[in-house]
Amino acid sequence: MSRADNARHVPDMAGMDQRAVAERLLDWFASARRDLPWRRTYDPYHVLVSEVMLQQTQMERVVPYFLRWMDRFPDLESLARASEDEVLRLWEGLGYYSRGRSLLAAAGVLVREHGGAVPDDRETLLTLPGVGPYTAGAVRSVAFNLPEPAVDANVERVLARLTNLELPARDPRAKEFLRETARGLIPEGRARDFNQALMELGALVCLPRTPRCPECPLAGFCVARSLGVAELRPLAGPPKEVVRLRMASGLLLRDGRLYIQKRRPNDVWPGLWEFPGGVLEEGESPEQALAREFREEVELDVRPLAPAVEVRYSYTRYRVTMHAFYCADAGGPAAPRMNEAVDGRFVTPGELSRYAFPAGHRRVISFVLDDPRLKEFLARS
């Protein structure tokens, strides 16, 4: 792209009164800010945990998880002593489980190498597991009030509309422009409030599909609004491919217990527990897939007793329909071989709450624990 083409897409900020923008936004934030638990002290550990939890997750979902997390792990030392199983169980339902494992690993590093404290320098923060440029910027600005931009999806949207950025937010030129624009708007000594105000504006007013422009404190400065294109900014990138999968999973019943297994570290949902199963191959019925998966994964012959439940869930670009079955040994009881897992055990229904499961399997559990057939099948197993 030529320099002239680039200029048409990257706005010129010379005509914007950046100081007035910042002052107007801060005035709005003073009255509109939400009472969030990590805003009460700005403890660096609290800020770090909240920012990791907020990655790709809405605020209202994060707050109860944050409160439970802090009740169990009030400081880095208590987190560093935790087991991965305990962390994943506490994280269950929040999704993107690598974030929980990264927090556990980061706590270990900070306790061993930094005296159990979250550092304020960018280079050290970026060496921590799970901490990228955005999280490092958020911790530095929100916890330590340092003049560092923190550009998340909400901030991208606000600044793309404010400046009428004619590039998708994922474009490298757009990322650089948005980061430097955010940096240039930070008032001296007000990084904490300003960055949070930008995020808050994007979350409450400058919404993705239906921006509330009449309520926006920056409406008078917004170039996209003045041109009537606010809803079209930021420009959309190429659509992500959606992959639809059908899966079969089995609740193997034996001696009043159910079999569960723990996924391998390099697999999808590493470290989480599941019921054996997998994706249907072409031409297979769910029952056929169930029998094949048990032979491949645990070297057991099973027969379905009855359908348990069908659940639908999503993760990343996948849309999954999972057929869950109650099943029993078909060739006589034998010890599972665990070809696709690192651990396996038979547990009572009441013990299932001790283990962390992916969302789809947890939905199966929620259903079968209320299913009167489960007690009958267990009694016969």
NORVEN-V760229 format. One record per residue. N is the residue number from 1. RES is the residue in three letters. SS is DSSP state (alpha for helix, beta for strand, coil for the rest). PSI is psi in whole degrees, -180 to 180 (none if undefined). OMEGA is omega as a letter, one per 30 degrees, with the letter a starting at -180 (* if undefined). Layout:
BEGIN
n->N res->RES ss->SS psi->PSI omega->OMEGA
n->N res->RES ss->SS psi->PSI omega->OMEGA
END
This chain:
BEGIN
n->1 res->MET ss->coil psi->136 omega->a
n->2 res->SER ss->coil psi->168 omega->l
n->3 res->ARG ss->alpha psi->-37 omega->l
n->4 res->ALA ss->alpha psi->-42 omega->l
n->5 res->ASP ss->alpha psi->-42 omega->l
n->6 res->ASN ss->alpha psi->-40 omega->a
n->7 res->ALA ss->alpha psi->-32 omega->l
n->8 res->ARG ss->alpha psi->-23 omega->a
n->9 res->HIS ss->alpha psi->-31 omega->l
n->10 res->VAL ss->coil psi->114 omega->a
n->11 res->PRO ss->coil psi->156 omega->l
n->12 res->ASP ss->coil psi->120 omega->a
n->13 res->MET ss->alpha psi->1 omega->a
n->14 res->ALA ss->alpha psi->-32 omega->a
n->15 res->GLY ss->alpha psi->1 omega->a
n->16 res->MET ss->coil psi->132 omega->l
n->17 res->ASP ss->coil psi->90 omega->a
n->18 res->GLN ss->alpha psi->-35 omega->l
n->19 res->ARG ss->alpha psi->-41 omega->l
n->20 res->ALA ss->alpha psi->-37 omega->l
n->21 res->VAL ss->alpha psi->-49 omega->a
n->22 res->ALA ss->alpha psi->-44 omega->a
n->23 res->GLU ss->alpha psi->-43 omega->l
n->24 res->ARG ss->alpha psi->-42 omega->a
n->25 res->LEU ss->alpha psi->-43 omega->a
n->26 res->LEU ss->alpha psi->-37 omega->l
n->27 res->ASP ss->alpha psi->-43 omega->l
n->28 res->TRP ss->alpha psi->-44 omega->a
n->29 res->PHE ss->alpha psi->-33 omega->a
n->30 res->ALA ss->alpha psi->-31 omega->a
n->31 res->SER ss->alpha psi->-21 omega->a
n->32 res->ALA ss->alpha psi->-10 omega->a
n->33 res->ARG ss->coil psi->140 omega->l
n->34 res->ARG ss->coil psi->150 omega->l
n->35 res->ASP ss->coil psi->96 omega->a
n->36 res->LEU ss->coil psi->144 omega->a
n->37 res->PRO ss->alpha psi->-34 omega->a
n->38 res->TRP ss->alpha psi->-8 omega->l
n->39 res->ARG ss->alpha psi->-4 omega->a
n->40 res->ARG ss->coil psi->-26 omega->l
n->41 res->THR ss->coil psi->-23 omega->a
n->42 res->TYR ss->coil psi->33 omega->l
n->43 res->ASP ss->coil psi->129 omega->a
n->44 res->PRO ss->alpha psi->-37 omega->l
n->45 res->TYR ss->alpha psi->-44 omega->l
n->46 res->HIS ss->alpha psi->-44 omega->a
n->47 res->VAL ss->alpha psi->-44 omega->l
n->48 res->LEU ss->alpha psi->-48 omega->a
n->49 res->VAL ss->alpha psi->-45 omega->a
n->50 res->SER ss->alpha psi->-41 omega->a
n->51 res->GLU ss->alpha psi->-37 omega->l
n->52 res->VAL ss->alpha psi->-42 omega->l
n->53 res->MET ss->alpha psi->-34 omega->a
n->54 res->LEU ss->alpha psi->-8 omega->l
n->55 res->GLN ss->coil psi->115 omega->l
n->56 res->GLN ss->coil psi->26 omega->a
n->57 res->THR ss->coil psi->138 omega->a
n->58 res->GLN ss->coil psi->151 omega->a
n->59 res->MET ss->alpha psi->-46 omega->a
n->60 res->GLU ss->alpha psi->-27 omega->l
n->61 res->ARG ss->alpha psi->-32 omega->a
n->62 res->VAL ss->alpha psi->-38 omega->a
n->63 res->VAL ss->alpha psi->-51 omega->a
n->64 res->PRO ss->alpha psi->-33 omega->l
n->65 res->TYR ss->alpha psi->-41 omega->l
n->66 res->PHE ss->alpha psi->-44 omega->a
n->67 res->LEU ss->alpha psi->-41 omega->l
n->68 res->ARG ss->alpha psi->-39 omega->l
n->69 res->TRP ss->alpha psi->-48 omega->a
n->70 res->MET ss->alpha psi->-29 omega->l
n->71 res->ASP ss->alpha psi->-37 omega->a
n->72 res->ARG ss->alpha psi->-39 omega->a
n->73 res->PHE ss->coil psi->78 omega->a
n->74 res->PRO ss->coil psi->-13 omega->a
n->75 res->ASP ss->coil psi->174 omega->a
n->76 res->LEU ss->alpha psi->-36 omega->a
n->77 res->GLU ss->alpha psi->-44 omega->l
n->78 res->SER ss->alpha psi->-35 omega->l
n->79 res->LEU ss->alpha psi->-42 omega->a
n->80 res->ALA ss->alpha psi->-27 omega->a
n->81 res->ARG ss->coil psi->-9 omega->a
n->82 res->ALA ss->coil psi->159 omega->l
n->83 res->SER ss->coil psi->157 omega->l
n->84 res->GLU ss->alpha psi->-39 omega->l
n->85 res->ASP ss->alpha psi->-43 omega->a
n->86 res->GLU ss->alpha psi->-42 omega->l
n->87 res->VAL ss->alpha psi->-46 omega->a
n->88 res->LEU ss->alpha psi->-36 omega->l
n->89 res->ARG ss->alpha psi->-40 omega->l
n->90 res->LEU ss->alpha psi->-29 omega->a
n->91 res->TRP ss->alpha psi->-14 omega->a
n->92 res->GLU ss->coil psi->131 omega->a
n->93 res->GLY ss->coil psi->-16 omega->l
n->94 res->LEU ss->coil psi->-20 omega->l
n->95 res->GLY ss->coil psi->170 omega->a
n->96 res->TYR ss->coil psi->64 omega->a
n->97 res->TYR ss->coil psi->-19 omega->l
n->98 res->SER ss->alpha psi->-26 omega->l
n->99 res->ARG ss->alpha psi->-43 omega->l
n->100 res->GLY ss->alpha psi->-42 omega->l
n->101 res->ARG ss->alpha psi->-37 omega->l
n->102 res->SER ss->alpha psi->-41 omega->l
n->103 res->LEU ss->alpha psi->-41 omega->l
n->104 res->LEU ss->alpha psi->-46 omega->l
n->105 res->ALA ss->alpha psi->-41 omega->l
n->106 res->ALA ss->alpha psi->-39 omega->l
n->107 res->ALA ss->alpha psi->-41 omega->l
n->108 res->GLY ss->alpha psi->-44 omega->l
n->109 res->VAL ss->alpha psi->-45 omega->a
n->110 res->LEU ss->alpha psi->-35 omega->l
n->111 res->VAL ss->alpha psi->-42 omega->a
n->112 res->ARG ss->alpha psi->-39 omega->a
n->113 res->GLU ss->alpha psi->-13 omega->a
n->114 res->HIS ss->coil psi->24 omega->l
n->115 res->GLY ss->coil psi->22 omega->l
n->116 res->GLY ss->coil psi->27 omega->l
n->117 res->ALA ss->coil psi->148 omega->l
n->118 res->VAL ss->coil psi->125 omega->a
n->119 res->PRO ss->coil psi->164 omega->l
n->120 res->ASP ss->coil psi->-3 omega->a
n->121 res->ASP ss->coil psi->142 omega->a
n->122 res->ARG ss->alpha psi->-44 omega->a
n->123 res->GLU ss->alpha psi->-43 omega->l
n->124 res->THR ss->alpha psi->-42 omega->l
n->125 res->LEU ss->alpha psi->-40 omega->a
n->126 res->LEU ss->alpha psi->-15 omega->l
n->127 res->THR ss->coil psi->-11 omega->a
n->128 res->LEU ss->coil psi->142 omega->l
n->129 res->PRO ss->coil psi->132 omega->l
n->130 res->GLY ss->coil psi->1 omega->a
n->131 res->VAL ss->coil psi->116 omega->l
n->132 res->GLY ss->coil psi->-171 omega->a
n->133 res->PRO ss->alpha psi->-41 omega->a
n->134 res->TYR ss->alpha psi->-50 omega->a
n->135 res->THR ss->alpha psi->-40 omega->l
n->136 res->ALA ss->alpha psi->-43 omega->l
n->137 res->GLY ss->alpha psi->-40 omega->l
n->138 res->ALA ss->alpha psi->-43 omega->l
n->139 res->VAL ss->alpha psi->-45 omega->a
n->140 res->ARG ss->alpha psi->-43 omega->a
n->141 res->SER ss->alpha psi->-44 omega->a
n->142 res->VAL ss->alpha psi->-43 omega->a
n->143 res->ALA ss->alpha psi->-37 omega->a
n->144 res->PHE ss->alpha psi->0 omega->l
n->145 res->ASN ss->coil psi->37 omega->l
n->146 res->LEU ss->coil psi->147 omega->a
n->147 res->PRO ss->coil psi->70 omega->a
n->148 res->GLU ss->coil psi->130 omega->l
n->149 res->PRO ss->coil psi->151 omega->l
n->150 res->ALA ss->coil psi->95 omega->a
n->151 res->VAL ss->coil psi->98 omega->l
n->152 res->ASP ss->coil psi->-171 omega->a
n->153 res->ALA ss->alpha psi->-37 omega->l
n->154 res->ASN ss->alpha psi->-44 omega->a
n->155 res->VAL ss->alpha psi->-40 omega->l
n->156 res->GLU ss->alpha psi->-45 omega->a
n->157 res->ARG ss->alpha psi->-45 omega->l
n->158 res->VAL ss->alpha psi->-49 omega->a
n->159 res->LEU ss->alpha psi->-33 omega->l
n->160 res->ALA ss->alpha psi->-37 omega->l
n->161 res->ARG ss->alpha psi->-41 omega->a
n->162 res->LEU ss->alpha psi->-38 omega->a
n->163 res->THR ss->alpha psi->-6 omega->a
n->164 res->ASN ss->coil psi->54 omega->l
n->165 res->LEU ss->coil psi->124 omega->a
n->166 res->GLU ss->coil psi->47 omega->l
n->167 res->LEU ss->coil psi->148 omega->l
n->168 res->PRO ss->beta psi->145 omega->a
n->169 res->ALA ss->coil psi->-24 omega->a
n->170 res->ARG ss->coil psi->-11 omega->l
n->171 res->ASP ss->coil psi->134 omega->a
n->172 res->PRO ss->alpha psi->-37 omega->l
n->173 res->ARG ss->alpha psi->-38 omega->l
n->174 res->ALA ss->alpha psi->-43 omega->a
n->175 res->LYS ss->alpha psi->-44 omega->l
n->176 res->GLU ss->alpha psi->-44 omega->l
n->177 res->PHE ss->alpha psi->-46 omega->a
n->178 res->LEU ss->alpha psi->-40 omega->l
n->179 res->ARG ss->alpha psi->-46 omega->a
n->180 res->GLU ss->alpha psi->-33 omega->l
n->181 res->THR ss->alpha psi->-45 omega->l
n->182 res->ALA ss->alpha psi->-42 omega->l
n->183 res->ARG ss->alpha psi->-43 omega->a
n->184 res->GLY ss->alpha psi->-22 omega->a
n->185 res->LEU ss->alpha psi->-16 omega->a
n->186 res->ILE ss->coil psi->120 omega->l
n->187 res->PRO ss->coil psi->150 omega->a
n->188 res->GLU ss->coil psi->128 omega->l
n->189 res->GLY ss->coil psi->5 omega->a
n->190 res->ARG ss->coil psi->24 omega->a
n->191 res->ALA ss->alpha psi->-43 omega->a
n->192 res->ARG ss->alpha psi->-55 omega->a
n->193 res->ASP ss->alpha psi->-39 omega->a
n->194 res->PHE ss->alpha psi->-47 omega->a
n->195 res->ASN ss->alpha psi->-40 omega->l
n->196 res->GLN ss->alpha psi->-35 omega->l
n->197 res->ALA ss->alpha psi->-42 omega->l
n->198 res->LEU ss->alpha psi->-46 omega->l
n->199 res->MET ss->alpha psi->-43 omega->a
n->200 res->GLU ss->alpha psi->-39 omega->l
n->201 res->LEU ss->alpha psi->-43 omega->l
n->202 res->GLY ss->alpha psi->-33 omega->a
n->203 res->ALA ss->alpha psi->-32 omega->a
n->204 res->LEU ss->alpha psi->-29 omega->a
n->205 res->VAL ss->coil psi->-54 omega->a
n->206 res->CYS ss->coil psi->68 omega->a
n->207 res->LEU ss->coil psi->157 omega->a
n->208 res->PRO ss->coil psi->-51 omega->a
n->209 res->ARG ss->coil psi->-30 omega->a
n->210 res->THR ss->coil psi->73 omega->a
n->211 res->PRO ss->coil psi->139 omega->a
n->212 res->ARG ss->coil psi->65 omega->a
n->213 res->CYS ss->alpha psi->-41 omega->l
n->214 res->PRO ss->alpha psi->-23 omega->l
n->215 res->GLU ss->alpha psi->-5 omega->a
n->216 res->CYS ss->coil psi->129 omega->l
n->217 res->PRO ss->coil psi->-17 omega->a
n->218 res->LEU ss->coil psi->12 omega->a
n->219 res->ALA ss->alpha psi->-38 omega->a
n->220 res->GLY ss->alpha psi->-16 omega->l
n->221 res->PHE ss->alpha psi->-11 omega->a
n->222 res->CYS ss->coil psi->114 omega->a
n->223 res->VAL ss->alpha psi->-43 omega->a
n->224 res->ALA ss->alpha psi->-39 omega->l
n->225 res->ARG ss->alpha psi->-42 omega->a
n->226 res->SER ss->alpha psi->-26 omega->l
n->227 res->LEU ss->coil psi->-3 omega->l
n->228 res->GLY ss->coil psi->25 omega->a
n->229 res->VAL ss->coil psi->21 omega->a
n->230 res->ALA ss->alpha psi->-40 omega->a
n->231 res->GLU ss->alpha psi->-14 omega->a
n->232 res->LEU ss->alpha psi->3 omega->l
n->233 res->ARG ss->coil psi->141 omega->f
n->234 res->PRO ss->coil psi->157 omega->l
n->235 res->LEU ss->beta psi->141 omega->l
n->236 res->ALA ss->coil psi->141 omega->l
n->237 res->GLY ss->coil psi->-175 omega->l
n->238 res->PRO ss->coil psi->140 omega->l
n->239 res->PRO ss->coil psi->145 omega->l
n->240 res->LYS ss->coil psi->140 omega->l
n->241 res->GLU ss->coil psi->135 omega->l
n->242 res->VAL ss->coil psi->128 omega->a
n->243 res->VAL ss->beta psi->125 omega->a
n->244 res->ARG ss->beta psi->131 omega->a
n->245 res->LEU ss->beta psi->145 omega->l
n->246 res->ARG ss->beta psi->133 omega->a
n->247 res->MET ss->beta psi->156 omega->l
n->248 res->ALA ss->beta psi->140 omega->a
n->249 res->SER ss->beta psi->146 omega->a
n->250 res->GLY ss->beta psi->135 omega->l
n->251 res->LEU ss->beta psi->94 omega->a
n->252 res->LEU ss->beta psi->122 omega->a
n->253 res->LEU ss->beta psi->131 omega->l
n->254 res->ARG ss->beta psi->124 omega->l
n->255 res->ASP ss->coil psi->41 omega->l
n->256 res->GLY ss->coil psi->14 omega->a
n->257 res->ARG ss->beta psi->168 omega->l
n->258 res->LEU ss->beta psi->145 omega->a
n->259 res->TYR ss->beta psi->132 omega->l
n->260 res->ILE ss->beta psi->157 omega->l
n->261 res->GLN ss->beta psi->157 omega->a
n->262 res->LYS ss->beta psi->130 omega->a
n->263 res->ARG ss->beta psi->153 omega->a
n->264 res->ARG ss->coil psi->157 omega->a
n->265 res->PRO ss->coil psi->-29 omega->a
n->266 res->ASN ss->coil psi->16 omega->a
n->267 res->ASP ss->coil psi->175 omega->l
n->268 res->VAL ss->coil psi->140 omega->a
n->269 res->TRP ss->coil psi->54 omega->a
n->270 res->PRO ss->coil psi->138 omega->l
n->271 res->GLY ss->coil psi->-8 omega->l
n->272 res->LEU ss->coil psi->160 omega->l
n->273 res->TRP ss->beta psi->158 omega->a
n->274 res->GLU ss->beta psi->170 omega->l
n->275 res->PHE ss->coil psi->139 omega->a
n->276 res->PRO ss->coil psi->149 omega->l
n->277 res->GLY ss->beta psi->-175 omega->a
n->278 res->GLY ss->beta psi->-169 omega->a
n->279 res->VAL ss->beta psi->139 omega->l
n->280 res->LEU ss->coil psi->133 omega->l
n->281 res->GLU ss->coil psi->164 omega->a
n->282 res->GLU ss->coil psi->130 omega->l
n->283 res->GLY ss->coil psi->-6 omega->a
n->284 res->GLU ss->coil psi->146 omega->l
n->285 res->SER ss->coil psi->162 omega->l
n->286 res->PRO ss->alpha psi->-37 omega->l
n->287 res->GLU ss->alpha psi->-41 omega->l
n->288 res->GLN ss->alpha psi->-42 omega->l
n->289 res->ALA ss->alpha psi->-39 omega->l
n->290 res->LEU ss->alpha psi->-49 omega->a
n->291 res->ALA ss->alpha psi->-42 omega->a
n->292 res->ARG ss->alpha psi->-45 omega->a
n->293 res->GLU ss->alpha psi->-40 omega->l
n->294 res->PHE ss->alpha psi->-39 omega->l
n->295 res->ARG ss->alpha psi->-40 omega->a
n->296 res->GLU ss->alpha psi->-42 omega->a
n->297 res->GLU ss->alpha psi->-40 omega->a
n->298 res->VAL ss->alpha psi->3 omega->l
n->299 res->GLU ss->coil psi->44 omega->l
n->300 res->LEU ss->coil psi->144 omega->l
n->301 res->ASP ss->coil psi->123 omega->a
n->302 res->VAL ss->beta psi->160 omega->l
n->303 res->ARG ss->beta psi->136 omega->l
n->304 res->PRO ss->beta psi->137 omega->l
n->305 res->LEU ss->beta psi->-43 omega->a
n->306 res->ALA ss->beta psi->151 omega->l
n->307 res->PRO ss->beta psi->137 omega->l
n->308 res->ALA ss->beta psi->-63 omega->a
n->309 res->VAL ss->beta psi->155 omega->l
n->310 res->GLU ss->beta psi->124 omega->a
n->311 res->VAL ss->beta psi->152 omega->l
n->312 res->ARG ss->beta psi->137 omega->l
n->313 res->TYR ss->beta psi->169 omega->a
n->314 res->SER ss->beta psi->149 omega->l
n->315 res->TYR ss->beta psi->137 omega->a
n->316 res->THR ss->coil psi->-118 omega->a
n->317 res->ARG ss->coil psi->9 omega->a
n->318 res->TYR ss->beta psi->140 omega->l
n->319 res->ARG ss->beta psi->115 omega->a
n->320 res->VAL ss->beta psi->135 omega->l
n->321 res->THR ss->beta psi->119 omega->a
n->322 res->MET ss->beta psi->126 omega->l
n->323 res->HIS ss->beta psi->114 omega->a
n->324 res->ALA ss->beta psi->138 omega->a
n->325 res->PHE ss->beta psi->145 omega->l
n->326 res->TYR ss->beta psi->138 omega->l
n->327 res->CYS ss->beta psi->164 omega->a
n->328 res->ALA ss->beta psi->164 omega->l
n->329 res->ASP ss->beta psi->135 omega->l
n->330 res->ALA ss->coil psi->-25 omega->a
n->331 res->GLY ss->coil psi->23 omega->a
n->332 res->GLY ss->coil psi->146 omega->a
n->333 res->PRO ss->coil psi->137 omega->l
n->334 res->ALA ss->coil psi->162 omega->a
n->335 res->ALA ss->coil psi->131 omega->l
n->336 res->PRO ss->coil psi->147 omega->a
n->337 res->ARG ss->coil psi->-17 omega->l
n->338 res->MET ss->coil psi->59 omega->l
n->339 res->ASN ss->coil psi->-22 omega->a
n->340 res->GLU ss->coil psi->19 omega->a
n->341 res->ALA ss->beta psi->166 omega->l
n->342 res->VAL ss->beta psi->-11 omega->l
n->343 res->ASP ss->beta psi->154 omega->l
n->344 res->GLY ss->beta psi->148 omega->a
n->345 res->ARG ss->beta psi->157 omega->l
n->346 res->PHE ss->beta psi->130 omega->a
n->347 res->VAL ss->beta psi->157 omega->l
n->348 res->THR ss->coil psi->160 omega->l
n->349 res->PRO ss->alpha psi->-38 omega->a
n->350 res->GLY ss->alpha psi->-21 omega->a
n->351 res->GLU ss->alpha psi->-10 omega->a
n->352 res->LEU ss->alpha psi->-28 omega->a
n->353 res->SER ss->alpha psi->-13 omega->a
n->354 res->ARG ss->alpha psi->-12 omega->a
n->355 res->TYR ss->coil psi->149 omega->l
n->356 res->ALA ss->coil psi->127 omega->a
n->357 res->PHE ss->beta psi->152 omega->l
n->358 res->PRO ss->coil psi->162 omega->a
n->359 res->ALA ss->alpha psi->-43 omega->a
n->360 res->GLY ss->alpha psi->-44 omega->l
n->361 res->HIS ss->alpha psi->-36 omega->l
n->362 res->ARG ss->alpha psi->-35 omega->l
n->363 res->ARG ss->alpha psi->-38 omega->l
n->364 res->VAL ss->alpha psi->-46 omega->a
n->365 res->ILE ss->alpha psi->-45 omega->a
n->366 res->SER ss->alpha psi->-38 omega->l
n->367 res->PHE ss->alpha psi->-51 omega->a
n->368 res->VAL ss->alpha psi->-28 omega->l
n->369 res->LEU ss->alpha psi->-23 omega->l
n->370 res->ASP ss->coil psi->4 omega->a
n->371 res->ASP ss->coil psi->118 omega->a
n->372 res->PRO ss->alpha psi->-19 omega->l
n->373 res->ARG ss->alpha psi->-26 omega->a
n->374 res->LEU ss->alpha psi->-46 omega->a
n->375 res->LYS ss->alpha psi->-40 omega->a
n->376 res->GLU ss->alpha psi->-47 omega->a
n->377 res->PHE ss->alpha psi->-40 omega->l
n->378 res->LEU ss->alpha psi->-38 omega->a
n->379 res->ALA ss->alpha psi->-30 omega->a
n->380 res->ARG ss->alpha psi->-9 omega->a
n->381 res->SER ss->coil psi->none omega->*
END
